[in-house]
Amino acid sequence: MTPNPYLFIVIFAGMALAFPLLPLGLAWLWRKFFQPPKPGVQKNAIYECGVESIGEAQVQFRSQYYLYAIIFLIFDVEAIFLVPFAVAFTGLPIGAFVALLVFLLLLIEGLVWAWGKGCLNWAK
Amino acid sequence: MGEIDEGLRSELQRQGVWVTSMQELYNWGRKNSIWPLQFGLACCAIEMIATAASRYDIARFGGEVFRPSPRQADLMIVAGTVTKKMAPQIVRLYNQMPDPKYVISMGACAISGGPFKQGYNVLKGIDRYIPVDVYIPGCPPRPEALLHAFMELQRKIDSQKLSGADKAGFLKPEQPSEFPVPAFGEHDLQPPANPDVYHPPKLERV
């Protein structure tokens, strides 16, 4: 009689559960019977680099940063599409070539717009 | 965790039966897997790096896992000059380490301020604020000295008891795990030393 082929997955899942749970359970038992917990203000602090944290973590960014997001998108998307374009360049039919050229033109148009707006100037 | 007769134990060991106790197993495990906190303060840190690198290889003693977070560290190697600006951070990092935790005071500066003892900005020894287990003299100590201190610490861990009146301090609920962090005062850190921790030797001039 052959065992159910899914039995191995059940065994595997059981082992995968037992492997992390057993040490955690042992550590919990150890803490319960031997080691008294000693929590404290600094021990429970969120930041752990020795410096006291200042203010809240949920800070808001200024909406002016959208320009950087757009410029990043232009170059990022361009790079992602340019690499397969370059790899398959010789085997492309003329239609695909034109389609990609239009797509690139759209992105370059965005770049020209950003350039014209002065976003690429180094902030003094 | 009852005590076992040493003679009976070696007799059993000859027959291929290994008898151990919970305490020995626990201490054996943690003394061979000491995770130091990864931070260096001055030139001693270079020696500490050399100790961790291939030539001296602290991994032979189970201490190669330098942790970047105090939450995962067992050992703090205070390697270098502790400035008064850095001292609160070090105490805070020590406080954030979970028990059991140990401190090696590496080099003359961490022990007493060393050659910079007269400096206005130098703390005269980290043992003013946190309890130190092993001191290593030297300026800077060689990696062998750090390894020696590591082995001394392993010996200390091995001798710590899990139960009884003389059990290890970290198992006692009344022993603190956090120590007060000094603050910047007008001229010096306030307080200049923690009297619960700092017990300088009394000089007797005769």
Interface residues (C-beta under 8 A of the other chain):
Chain A: F34 Q35 P36 K38 G40 V41 Q42 K43 A45 E48 C49 G50 V51 E52
Chain B: S69 P70 R71 Q89 I90 R92 L93 N95 Q96 P98 D99 L162 F170 L171 K172 P173 P176 S177 E178 V181
